Amino acid sequence: EVQLVESGGGLVQAGGSLRLSCAASGFTFDDYAIGWFRQAPGKEREGVSCIVSSYGSTYYADSVKGRFTISSDNAKNTVYLQMNSLKPEDTAVYYCAALLVLEWYGSLWLDQSEYDHWGQGTQVTVSS
């Protein structure tokens, strides 16, 4: 059974940090790109970051560049999203998702329809 399980969300003050984890099981982790997305109340879900281990590539939305860092521990089938200097506008439900990499080009990470598997989400709330 394919599973993506997010953890690490919570309530933090502005300027604080959180580290989200996405634990994957049931598929060959190395064959997939893992993306982080978020959805704030009343807004569409948006791409935050992505890591493609087989290409050694990482991607970030402009809104989080310099504050968020994505990393992967392939031995643990886990992807992390380190979030620093958090702002109230980062408040959202954060989802991780897995995309099977058959061929890759940079903008593919933003195409949510290409992702094969999704986690259930974890809430991040940043208070001002």
TIMI-2910 file (N, C-alpha, C, CB; in pm, 1 decimal, decimal comma, always signed):
<rs>
+----------+----------+----------+----------+----------+----------+----------+----------+----------+----------+----------+----------+------+
!      n_x !      n_y !      n_z !     ca_x !     ca_y !     ca_z !      c_x !      c_y !      c_z !     cb_x !     cb_y !     cb_z ! resn !
+----------+----------+----------+----------+----------+----------+----------+----------+----------+----------+----------+----------+------+
!    +84,1 !   -119,5 !     +0,0 !     +0,0 !     +0,0 !     +0,0 !    +87,7 !   +124,7 !     +0,0 !    -95,2 !     +0,5 !   +122,2 !  Glu !
!    +60,4 !   +215,0 !    -92,3 !   +135,2 !   +340,4 !   -100,1 !    +87,2 !   +434,0 !     +9,0 !   +119,7 !   +406,5 !   -239,5 !  Val !
!   +181,8 !   +491,0 !    +82,0 !   +148,6 !   +587,2 !   +186,3 !   +249,2 !   +700,1 !   +189,4 !   +142,2 !   +519,1 !   +322,1 !  Gln !
!   +197,0 !   +819,9 !   +208,4 !   +277,5 !   +937,1 !   +239,0 !   +219,3 !   +995,4 !   +366,6 !   +278,0 !  +1042,3 !   +120,2 !  Leu !
!   +302,2 !  +1008,7 !   +467,7 !   +253,7 !  +1056,2 !   +596,4 !   +333,7 !  +1178,3 !   +638,2 !   +262,9 !   +945,3 !   +703,6 !  Val !
!   +265,2 !  +1291,8 !   +647,6 !   +329,7 !  +1415,0 !   +691,2 !   +323,3 !  +1426,8 !   +842,4 !   +264,3 !  +1537,0 !   +625,2 !  Glu !
!   +422,2 !  +1491,8 !   +898,2 !   +423,3 !  +1521,7 !  +1040,4 !   +508,0 !  +1645,5 !  +1063,7 !   +476,6 !  +1401,7 !  +1122,5 !  Ser !
!   +497,6 !  +1699,6 !  +1183,8 !   +580,7 !  +1813,1 !  +1220,4 !   +511,1 !  +1947,6 !  +1219,9 !   +694,4 !  +1819,5 !  +1130,2 !  Gly !
!   +386,1 !  +1949,1 !  +1178,6 !   +313,3 !  +2075,4 !  +1179,8 !   +282,0 !  +2120,1 !  +1322,2 !   +184,4 !  +2062,9 !  +1099,4 !  Gly !
!   +232,7 !  +2242,2 !  +1333,7 !   +196,9 !  +2293,7 !  +1464,8 !   +178,0 !  +2442,7 !  +1462,7 !   +301,3 !  +2257,4 !  +1565,9 !  Gly !
!   +173,9 !  +2498,5 !  +1582,9 !   +156,7 !  +2642,3 !  +1600,7 !   +289,9 !  +2703,7 !  +1639,9 !    +48,4 !  +2673,0 !  +1707,4 !  Leu !
!   +327,8 !  +2808,5 !  +1570,9 !   +455,6 !  +2873,9 !  +1597,9 !   +437,6 !  +3023,9 !  +1581,3 !   +567,7 !  +2820,3 !  +1503,7 !  Val !
!   +516,7 !  +3100,8 !  +1652,9 !   +511,3 !  +3245,8 !  +1638,1 !   +587,8 !  +3288,9 !  +1512,9 !   +568,9 !  +3315,4 !  +1763,3 !  Gln !
!   +551,5 !  +3403,4 !  +1461,8 !   +622,3 !  +3458,5 !  +1347,0 !   +771,0 !  +3469,3 !  +1379,1 !   +564,5 !  +3596,5 !  +1307,7 !  Ala !
!   +853,5 !  +3431,6 !  +1282,2 !   +997,4 !  +3430,4 !  +1301,3 !  +1050,8 !  +3296,3 !  +1348,3 !  +1035,7 !  +3535,7 !  +1398,7 !  Gly !
!   +961,4 !  +3208,0 !  +1388,2 !  +1001,8 !  +3077,4 !  +1436,6 !  +1027,1 !  +2977,6 !  +1325,5 !   +898,3 !  +3023,9 !  +1528,6 !  Gly !
!  +1052,6 !  +2854,3 !  +1366,9 !  +1087,4 !  +2748,3 !  +1272,4 !  +1007,1 !  +2621,8 !  +1300,7 !  +1237,8 !  +2718,0 !  +1278,6 !  Ser !
!   +986,3 !  +2544,7 !  +1195,5 !   +929,9 !  +2411,3 !  +1204,6 !   +998,5 !  +2323,7 !  +1102,5 !   +776,6 !  +2412,7 !  +1182,9 !  Leu !
!  +1004,0 !  +2194,8 !  +1129,6 !  +1052,4 !  +2100,6 !  +1030,4 !   +943,7 !  +1998,2 !  +1004,0 !  +1183,3 !  +2032,3 !  +1076,8 !  Arg !
!   +898,9 !  +1994,9 !   +880,7 !   +800,1 !  +1896,7 !   +838,2 !   +870,3 !  +1772,6 !   +784,9 !   +706,3 !  +1956,2 !   +731,3 !  Leu !
!   +808,7 !  +1658,7 !   +806,4 !   +859,2 !  +1532,2 !   +753,3 !   +752,9 !  +1467,3 !   +666,6 !   +901,4 !  +1437,1 !   +867,5 !  Ser !
!   +798,4 !  +1399,6 !   +563,9 !   +710,0 !  +1323,2 !   +475,9 !   +769,4 !  +1182,6 !   +466,3 !   +695,4 !  +1391,2 !   +332,4 !  Cys !
!   +706,6 !  +1089,3 !   +533,3 !   +754,3 !   +951,2 !   +533,2 !   +679,2 !   +872,1 !   +427,2 !   +736,9 !   +885,9 !   +672,8 !  Ala !
!   +754,2 !   +809,9 !   +336,8 !   +694,8 !   +738,1 !   +224,2 !   +712,0 !   +588,4 !   +238,8 !   +756,2 !   +784,4 !    +93,3 !  Ala !
!   +614,1 !   +514,8 !   +192,1 !   +623,3 !   +368,8 !   +192,4 !   +537,5 !   +313,2 !    +79,4 !   +578,8 !   +310,0 !   +329,6 !  Ser !
!   +570,5 !   +190,9 !    +37,4 !   +489,6 !   +122,8 !    -62,4 !   +529,0 !   +150,2 !   -205,3 !   +349,7 !   +159,6 !    -44,4 !  Gly !
!   +636,4 !   +226,2 !   -227,5 !   +684,6 !   +247,5 !   -363,7 !   +835,8 !   +271,5 !   -358,9 !   +610,6 !   +367,8 !   -431,5 !  Phe !
!   +897,8 !   +265,4 !   -476,1 !  +1042,9 !   +282,7 !   -484,7 !  +1075,6 !   +430,9 !   -475,0 !  +1099,3 !   +222,1 !   -616,7 !  Thr !
!  +1114,3 !   +471,8 !   -360,0 !  +1131,4 !   +612,9 !   -326,1 !  +1223,7 !   +684,2 !   -424,0 !  +1185,9 !   +626,6 !   -185,1 !  Phe !
!  +1333,1 !   +621,2 !   -462,9 !  +1433,7 !   +685,9 !   -547,2 !  +1381,0 !   +719,9 !   -686,5 !  +1555,2 !   +596,7 !   -559,5 !  Asp !
!  +1272,2 !   +657,8 !   -727,9 !  +1217,2 !   +680,1 !   -861,3 !  +1122,8 !   +800,1 !   -868,1 !  +1144,6 !   +556,6 !   -907,2 !  Asp !
!  +1102,0 !   +865,4 !   -754,6 !  +1000,1 !   +968,4 !   -746,4 !  +1056,7 !  +1104,9 !   -709,7 !   +896,2 !   +928,7 !   -646,5 !  Tyr !
!   +991,9 !  +1207,3 !   -762,6 !  +1009,0 !  +1342,3 !   -710,5 !   +910,4 !  +1359,4 !   -595,8 !   +986,9 !  +1450,9 !   -822,3 !  Ala !
!   +953,9 !  +1426,3 !   -491,4 !   +866,1 !  +1452,5 !   -377,6 !   +846,0 !  +1602,9 !   -366,9 !   +925,1 !  +1393,9 !   -244,9 !  Ile !
!   +721,8 !  +1642,1 !   -372,1 !   +689,5 !  +1784,1 !   -363,7 !   +614,0 !  +1817,6 !   -237,0 !   +608,7 !  +1826,4 !   -483,6 !  Gly !
!   +630,0 !  +1941,4 !   -194,9 !   +550,3 !  +1996,4 !    -84,8 !   +457,0 !  +2102,6 !   -142,9 !   +642,1 !  +2057,1 !    +28,5 !  Trp !
!   +332,2 !  +2095,1 !   -103,3 !   +230,9 !  +2191,3 !   -144,6 !   +160,5 !  +2242,6 !    -19,8 !   +129,2 !  +2127,5 !   -244,7 !  Phe !
!    +93,6 !  +2354,3 !    -32,8 !    +17,2 !  +2405,3 !    +81,3 !   -111,6 !  +2469,0 !    +33,1 !   +100,3 !  +2507,0 !   +162,3 !  Arg !
!   -209,6 !  +2468,0 !   +122,5 !   -337,9 !  +2529,9 !    +91,8 !   -384,8 !  +2607,7 !   +213,1 !   -443,1 !  +2424,1 !    +50,0 !  Gln !
!   -396,9 !  +2736,8 !   +194,2 !   -447,7 !  +2825,0 !   +298,2 !   -599,5 !  +2836,1 !   +283,4 !   -380,1 !  +2965,4 !   +290,4 !  Ala !
!   -668,8 !  +2870,4 !   +389,9 !   -814,9 !  +2882,5 !   +382,8 !   -858,3 !  +2979,2 !   +273,0 !   -870,8 !  +2928,6 !   +517,3 !  Pro !
!   -949,1 !  +2934,6 !   +189,1 !  -1000,6 !  +3019,5 !    +83,1 !   -909,6 !  +3038,3 !    -35,0 !  -1032,3 !  +3149,2 !   +137,4 !  Gly !
!   -797,2 !  +2967,0 !    -36,5 !   -702,0 !  +2982,1 !   -146,6 !   -677,7 !  +2848,1 !   -214,9 !   -569,0 !  +3041,0 !    -95,7 !  Lys !
!   -626,5 !  +2855,7 !   -335,9 !   -592,2 !  +2733,7 !   -407,9 !   -463,0 !  +2674,4 !   -351,6 !   -577,7 !  +2761,9 !   -559,3 !  Glu !
!   -451,2 !  +2544,8 !   -368,8 !   -328,4 !  +2478,2 !   -327,5 !   -214,2 !  +2523,3 !   -418,3 !   -344,8 !  +2323,5 !   -331,4 !  Arg !
!    -98,1 !  +2547,1 !   -357,6 !    +15,2 !  +2598,0 !   -433,5 !   +141,2 !  +2517,9 !   -402,6 !    +37,7 !  +2746,4 !   -403,1 !  Glu !
!   +231,3 !  +2516,3 !   -499,9 !   +357,6 !  +2448,0 !   -481,6 !   +449,9 !  +2526,4 !   -390,5 !   +424,2 !  +2424,0 !   -615,0 !  Gly !
!   +519,2 !  +2455,3 !   -303,4 !   +613,2 !  +2516,9 !   -210,2 !   +757,1 !  +2478,7 !   -245,6 !   +580,7 !  +2475,1 !    -65,4 !  Val !
!   +780,8 !  +2347,7 !   -263,7 !   +916,6 !  +2300,8 !   -289,1 !   +911,1 !  +2159,2 !   -343,1 !  +1002,8 !  +2307,1 !   -160,9 !  Ser !
!  +1020,2 !  +2117,9 !   -403,1 !  +1026,9 !  +1983,1 !   -458,9 !  +1171,4 !  +1937,2 !   -461,5 !   +965,5 !  +1978,3 !   -600,9 !  Cys !
!  +1189,8 !  +1806,8 !   -443,2 !  +1323,0 !  +1748,8 !   -454,2 !  +1316,7 !  +1629,8 !   -548,1 !  +1378,1 !  +1706,8 !   -315,3 !  Ile !
!  +1411,9 !  +1624,3 !   -638,7 !  +1422,6 !  +1513,5 !   -733,1 !  +1558,9 !  +1451,4 !   -710,0 !  +1404,1 !  +1560,5 !   -883,3 !  Val !
!  +1563,4 !  +1351,5 !   -626,5 !  +1692,4 !  +1295,2 !   -584,5 !  +1770,6 !  +1238,2 !   -702,4 !  +1670,9 !  +1186,4 !   -479,7 !  Ser !
!  +1701,5 !  +1175,5 !   -795,9 !  +1770,5 !  +1111,8 !   -908,1 !  +1837,9 !  +1213,9 !   -999,0 !  +1672,7 !  +1028,0 !   -988,7 !  Ser !
!  +1794,4 !  +1339,8 !   -994,6 !  +1854,1 !  +1447,6 !  -1072,0 !  +1936,1 !  +1542,3 !   -985,3 !  +1746,6 !  +1524,7 !  -1144,3 !  Tyr !
!  +1932,3 !  +1520,9 !   -853,6 !  +2004,6 !  +1611,7 !   -764,3 !  +1950,6 !  +1752,8 !   -769,2 !  +2150,8 !  +1613,0 !   -799,0 !  Gly !
!  +1819,1 !  +1765,0 !   -788,4 !  +1759,0 !  +1897,5 !   -808,5 !  +1660,3 !  +1930,8 !   -697,9 !  +1689,1 !  +1904,4 !   -944,2 !  Ser !
!  +1656,3 !  +2058,2 !   -664,7 !  +1556,3 !  +2110,5 !   -571,9 !  +1493,5 !  +2235,7 !   -630,3 !  +1619,0 !  +2140,5 !   -433,8 !  Thr !
!  +1370,1 !  +2260,6 !   -592,1 !  +1294,9 !  +2373,7 !   -643,8 !  +1218,9 !  +2439,4 !   -528,3 !  +1197,5 !  +2328,9 !   -756,9 !  Tyr !
!  +1201,3 !  +2570,3 !   -541,7 !  +1130,7 !  +2646,2 !   -438,4 !  +1041,0 !  +2750,3 !   -502,2 !  +1229,9 !  +2713,1 !   -342,2 !  Tyr !
!   +927,6 !  +2773,0 !   -438,5 !   +845,7 !  +2887,2 !   -476,6 !   +918,2 !  +3014,9 !   -434,5 !   +703,7 !  +2879,1 !   -411,9 !  Ala !
!   +898,3 !  +3121,4 !   -509,3 !   +965,3 !  +3248,0 !   -477,6 !   +933,7 !  +3293,7 !   -335,7 !   +924,2 !  +3356,3 !   -577,4 !  Asp !
!   +814,3 !  +3265,8 !   -289,5 !   +769,9 !  +3313,5 !   -158,8 !   +844,3 !  +3247,9 !    -42,2 !   +622,1 !  +3289,1 !   -143,9 !  Ser !
!   +912,3 !  +3136,5 !    -68,9 !   +980,8 !  +3066,5 !    +41,7 !  +1131,4 !  +3056,8 !    +20,7 !   +923,5 !  +2926,5 !    +58,4 !  Val !
!  +1180,6 !  +3102,4 !    -92,7 !  +1324,7 !  +3094,6 !   -119,6 !  +1402,9 !  +3168,1 !    -12,3 !  +1357,5 !  +3152,9 !   -258,2 !  Lys !
!  +1509,1 !  +3103,2 !    +34,2 !  +1592,0 !  +3163,0 !   +137,5 !  +1542,2 !  +3136,8 !   +278,1 !  +1601,4 !  +3309,0 !   +115,5 !  Gly !
!  +1419,1 !  +3086,5 !   +291,9 !  +1363,8 !  +3058,0 !   +424,8 !  +1339,6 !  +2908,1 !   +445,6 !  +1232,8 !  +3134,8 !   +444,8 !  Arg !
!  +1300,9 !  +2839,4 !   +340,0 !  +1270,3 !  +2696,3 !   +347,7 !  +1380,4 !  +2616,3 !   +279,5 !  +1132,9 !  +2665,5 !   +282,9 !  Phe !
!  +1407,2 !  +2498,4 !   +333,4 !  +1505,6 !  +2408,8 !   +273,8 !  +1447,9 !  +2268,2 !   +268,3 !  +1638,6 !  +2410,6 !   +353,7 !  Thr !
!  +1451,7 !  +2208,8 !   +150,1 !  +1404,1 !  +2072,2 !   +133,6 !  +1523,8 !  +1978,3 !   +130,1 !  +1318,4 !  +2057,8 !     +4,8 !  Ile !
!  +1507,0 !  +1862,3 !   +190,7 !  +1614,6 !  +1762,8 !   +190,3 !  +1552,6 !  +1624,1 !   +193,8 !  +1711,6 !  +1783,4 !   +311,1 !  Ser !
!  +1636,5 !  +1526,0 !   +166,4 !  +1586,7 !  +1389,5 !   +156,0 !  +1682,7 !  +1294,6 !   +224,8 !  +1567,1 !  +1349,3 !     +8,9 !  Ser !
!  +1627,7 !  +1200,6 !   +298,1 !  +1705,6 !  +1090,2 !   +353,0 !  +1652,7 !   +964,1 !   +286,0 !  +1695,2 !  +1082,2 !   +511,7 !  Asp !
!  +1717,1 !   +924,1 !   +177,3 !  +1666,1 !   +812,0 !    +99,1 !  +1671,6 !   +680,7 !   +176,4 !  +1744,3 !   +798,8 !    -29,7 !  Asn !
!  +1764,0 !   +669,1 !   +270,2 !  +1771,7 !   +547,2 !   +350,9 !  +1648,0 !   +532,4 !   +438,3 !  +1898,1 !   +548,0 !   +438,0 !  Ala !
!  +1586,7 !   +645,4 !   +473,9 !  +1466,7 !   +643,2 !   +557,8 !  +1340,1 !   +667,9 !   +477,8 !  +1478,2 !   +746,5 !   +667,7 !  Lys !
!  +1354,6 !   +683,8 !   +345,1 !  +1238,4 !   +715,0 !   +260,0 !  +1161,1 !   +834,6 !   +315,5 !  +1144,8 !   +592,1 !   +248,5 !  Asn !
!  +1234,7 !   +936,0 !   +352,6 !  +1172,8 !  +1052,2 !   +416,1 !  +1226,8 !  +1180,7 !   +354,0 !  +1198,0 !  +1051,2 !   +568,8 !  Thr !
!  +1138,5 !  +1273,4 !   +329,4 !  +1173,6 !  +1406,7 !   +282,4 !  +1137,4 !  +1506,2 !   +391,3 !  +1101,4 !  +1441,1 !   +148,4 !  Val !
!  +1224,0 !  +1604,5 !   +410,7 !  +1204,1 !  +1705,6 !   +513,5 !  +1187,3 !  +1843,1 !   +450,0 !  +1321,5 !  +1706,1 !   +612,4 !  Tyr !
!  +1111,7 !  +1925,7 !   +517,1 !  +1100,3 !  +2065,5 !   +478,1 !  +1130,4 !  +2148,8 !   +602,2 !   +957,5 !  +2098,5 !   +418,9 !  Leu !
!  +1250,2 !  +2205,6 !   +605,1 !  +1289,4 !  +2293,1 !   +714,7 !  +1237,2 !  +2433,2 !   +684,0 !  +1445,1 !  +2293,4 !   +734,9 !  Gln !
!  +1155,3 !  +2485,2 !   +772,4 !  +1092,8 !  +2615,1 !   +750,1 !  +1140,2 !  +2711,7 !   +857,6 !   +937,8 !  +2603,7 !   +750,4 !  Met !
!  +1213,7 !  +2812,2 !   +815,4 !  +1266,1 !  +2913,6 !   +906,4 !  +1201,9 !  +3048,6 !   +876,5 !  +1419,9 !  +2923,1 !   +895,1 !  Asn !
!  +1217,2 !  +3140,9 !   +969,3 !  +1164,3 !  +3276,8 !   +952,2 !  +1019,1 !  +3273,0 !   +906,9 !  +1249,0 !  +3355,4 !   +850,7 !  Ser !
!   +941,8 !  +3194,5 !   +975,2 !   +802,7 !  +3175,9 !   +934,6 !   +721,9 !  +3304,3 !   +948,9 !   +738,5 !  +3065,2 !  +1016,6 !  Leu !
!   +628,2 !  +3321,7 !   +857,4 !   +542,4 !  +3439,2 !   +852,2 !   +396,1 !  +3394,6 !   +865,9 !   +564,6 !  +3518,8 !   +719,4 !  Lys !
!   +309,7 !  +3483,3 !   +911,1 !   +167,4 !  +3447,2 !   +918,9 !   +111,4 !  +3398,4 !   +785,3 !    +86,6 !  +3566,4 !   +966,8 !  Pro !
!   +162,4 !  +3450,4 !   +675,5 !   +112,9 !  +3407,1 !   +544,6 !   +158,6 !  +3266,9 !   +506,2 !   +157,3 !  +3504,2 !   +439,2 !  Glu !
!   +243,7 !  +3205,7 !   +587,9 !   +280,0 !  +3064,6 !   +565,5 !   +176,8 !  +2969,4 !   +626,1 !   +418,7 !  +3035,3 !   +624,9 !  Asp !
!    +81,5 !  +3023,8 !   +698,8 !    -22,3 !  +2941,9 !   +759,0 !   -101,7 !  +2868,7 !   +651,2 !   -115,5 !  +3028,0 !   +845,1 !  Thr !
!   -108,4 !  +2736,7 !   +664,0 !   -175,8 !  +2654,0 !   +563,6 !   -169,7 !  +2508,0 !   +607,3 !   -110,9 !  +2672,4 !   +422,7 !  Ala !
!   -243,7 !  +2426,0 !   +536,5 !   -223,4 !  +2281,8 !   +546,0 !   -116,9 !  +2245,5 !   +443,5 !   -357,6 !  +2201,5 !   +521,4 !  Val !
!    -16,1 !  +2175,4 !   +488,5 !    +95,8 !  +2136,9 !   +402,9 !    +83,4 !  +1990,1 !   +365,7 !   +231,0 !  +2164,0 !   +472,9 !  Tyr !
!    +96,1 !  +1964,2 !   +237,0 !    +85,2 !  +1829,0 !   +184,0 !   +215,1 !  +1790,7 !   +114,0 !    -34,6 !  +1817,5 !    +86,9 !  Tyr !
!   +253,7 !  +1664,0 !   +126,3 !   +359,0 !  +1614,3 !    +40,0 !   +296,1 !  +1521,8 !    -63,9 !   +469,1 !  +1540,6 !   +122,2 !  Cys !
!   +363,0 !  +1510,4 !   -176,3 !   +311,9 !  +1431,9 !   -287,5 !   +428,3 !  +1371,4 !   -363,8 !   +224,0 !  +1518,2 !   -380,7 !  Ala !
!   +401,7 !  +1258,8 !   -429,3 !   +505,9 !  +1186,0 !   -501,6 !   +471,6 !  +1175,8 !   -648,9 !   +525,5 !  +1046,4 !   -442,2 !  Ala !
!   +570,4 !  +1203,1 !   -731,5 !   +555,1 !  +1201,5 !   -876,5 !   +658,7 !  +1106,7 !   -935,3 !   +569,9 !  +1344,6 !   -936,6 !  Leu !
!   +612,3 !  +1005,3 !  -1008,8 !   +703,8 !   +910,3 !  -1072,4 !   +780,0 !   +980,5 !  -1184,8 !   +626,4 !   +786,6 !  -1127,4 !  Leu !
!   +911,2 !   +977,8 !  -1176,3 !   +995,3 !  +1048,1 !  -1273,3 !  +1030,8 !   +955,1 !  -1388,0 !  +1123,5 !  +1102,2 !  -1206,4 !  Val !
!   +963,9 !   +974,2 !  -1502,4 !   +998,1 !   +900,7 !  -1625,0 !  +1090,3 !   +986,0 !  -1710,6 !   +869,9 !   +861,6 !  -1704,9 !  Leu !
!  +1057,3 !  +1113,0 !  -1721,8 !  +1145,3 !  +1214,1 !  -1777,1 !  +1120,3 !  +1339,8 !  -1696,9 !  +1121,1 !  +1236,5 !  -1931,1 !  Glu !
!  +1216,9 !  +1429,7 !  -1697,3 !  +1203,8 !  +1543,2 !  -1606,5 !  +1237,8 !  +1674,0 !  -1675,4 !  +1292,7 !  +1524,2 !  -1485,1 !  Trp !
!  +1161,3 !  +1776,2 !  -1646,5 !  +1196,3 !  +1913,1 !  -1680,6 !  +1151,8 !  +1999,0 !  -1563,3 !  +1129,8 !  +1959,6 !  -1816,4 !  Tyr !
!  +1217,1 !  +2111,4 !  -1544,1 !  +1206,4 !  +2186,5 !  -1419,5 !  +1067,2 !  +2225,2 !  -1378,2 !  +1285,7 !  +2306,8 !  -1429,4 !  Gly !
!   +986,2 !  +2271,3 !  -1473,8 !   +854,4 !  +2323,0 !  -1436,7 !   +754,2 !  +2213,4 !  -1402,3 !   +799,6 !  +2406,9 !  -1548,5 !  Ser !
!   +793,2 !  +2088,4 !  -1425,7 !   +699,9 !  +1977,8 !  -1401,7 !   +656,3 !  +1971,5 !  -1255,9 !   +763,8 !  +1845,1 !  -1442,2 !  Leu !
!   +745,6 !  +2020,2 !  -1164,9 !   +715,7 !  +2003,2 !  -1022,9 !   +591,7 !  +2081,0 !   -979,7 !   +834,3 !  +2046,6 !   -939,9 !  Trp !
!   +555,4 !  +2181,7 !  -1055,6 !   +440,0 !  +2263,2 !  -1020,5 !   +307,3 !  +2206,9 !  -1071,9 !   +459,2 !  +2401,5 !  -1073,5 !  Leu !
!   +313,4 !  +2105,3 !  -1156,6 !   +191,5 !  +2050,3 !  -1216,1 !   +131,7 !  +1947,2 !  -1120,7 !   +220,9 !  +1986,4 !  -1355,6 !  Asp !
!    +34,9 !  +1987,4 !  -1042,1 !    -20,6 !  +1900,2 !   -939,3 !    -89,2 !  +1776,9 !   -998,9 !   -119,1 !  +1977,6 !   -853,7 !  Gln !
!   -136,9 !  +1786,9 !  -1121,4 !   -204,7 !  +1673,5 !  -1183,9 !   -108,8 !  +1559,5 !  -1215,7 !   -274,5 !  +1718,3 !  -1310,5 !  Ser !
!    +20,9 !  +1587,4 !  -1215,1 !   +120,4 !  +1485,2 !  -1247,2 !   +155,5 !  +1398,6 !  -1126,3 !   +246,1 !  +1550,7 !  -1301,6 !  Glu !
!   +118,9 !  +1442,6 !  -1006,9 !   +156,2 !  +1368,8 !   -886,6 !    +66,0 !  +1247,1 !   -869,1 !   +148,5 !  +1459,7 !   -762,5 !  Tyr !
!   +129,2 !  +1135,9 !   -835,8 !    +58,6 !  +1008,6 !   -827,3 !     +0,7 !   +980,5 !   -689,5 !   +150,6 !   +897,5 !   -865,7 !  Asp !
!    +67,8 !  +1030,4 !   -587,3 !    +27,3 !   +997,8 !   -451,1 !    +35,2 !  +1123,2 !   -364,6 !   +116,0 !   +884,7 !   -392,4 !  His !
!    -59,1 !  +1134,1 !   -271,4 !    -66,1 !  +1249,8 !   -182,7 !    -81,7 !  +1204,7 !    -38,1 !   -182,6 !  +1342,1 !   -222,8 !  Trp !
!    -23,5 !  +1283,4 !    +51,6 !    -45,5 !  +1260,5 !   +192,9 !   -172,1 !  +1329,3 !   +240,1 !    +73,4 !  +1308,5 !   +273,3 !  Gly !
!   -199,6 !  +1315,3 !   +367,7 !   -324,3 !  +1367,4 !   +424,2 !   -310,8 !  +1512,7 !   +469,9 !   -368,5 !  +1280,8 !   +541,2 !  Gln !
!   -189,4 !  +1560,8 !   +481,5 !   -166,1 !  +1699,8 !   +518,3 !   -136,5 !  +1719,3 !   +665,7 !   -284,2 !  +1782,0 !   +480,8 !  Gly !
!    -65,3 !  +1827,1 !   +695,1 !    -36,6 !  +1865,4 !   +832,8 !    -53,9 !  +2016,8 !   +844,2 !   +107,9 !  +1821,0 !   +875,7 !  Thr !
!   -117,5 !  +2060,1 !   +950,3 !   -149,1 !  +2201,5 !   +967,0 !    -29,4 !  +2277,7 !  +1021,9 !   -269,5 !  +2218,8 !  +1059,4 !  Gln !
!     -0,4 !  +2388,9 !   +958,5 !   +100,2 !  +2483,1 !  +1008,4 !    +29,7 !  +2616,1 !  +1033,0 !   +220,7 !  +2499,6 !   +906,9 !  Val !
!    +40,5 !  +2665,5 !  +1154,6 !    -19,8 !  +2793,6 !  +1189,9 !    +86,9 !  +2884,9 !  +1246,8 !   -135,4 !  +2775,1 !  +1291,0 !  Thr !
!   +100,9 !  +3001,0 !  +1185,7 !   +200,7 !  +3098,9 !  +1229,1 !   +127,3 !  +3219,6 !  +1284,1 !   +296,1 !  +3139,7 !  +1112,1 !  Val !
!   +147,5 !  +3246,2 !  +1410,3 !    +79,7 !  +3359,6 !  +1474,0 !   +166,3 !  +3484,1 !  +1466,4 !    +45,6 !  +3327,6 !  +1620,8 !  Ser !
!    +99,9 !  +3599,0 !  +1458,2 !   +173,6 !  +3725,6 !  +1445,9 !   +205,4 !  +3784,0 !  +1582,3 !    +93,6 !  +3826,8 !  +1363,4 !  Ser !
+----------+----------+----------+----------+----------+----------+----------+----------+----------+----------+----------+----------+------+
</rs>
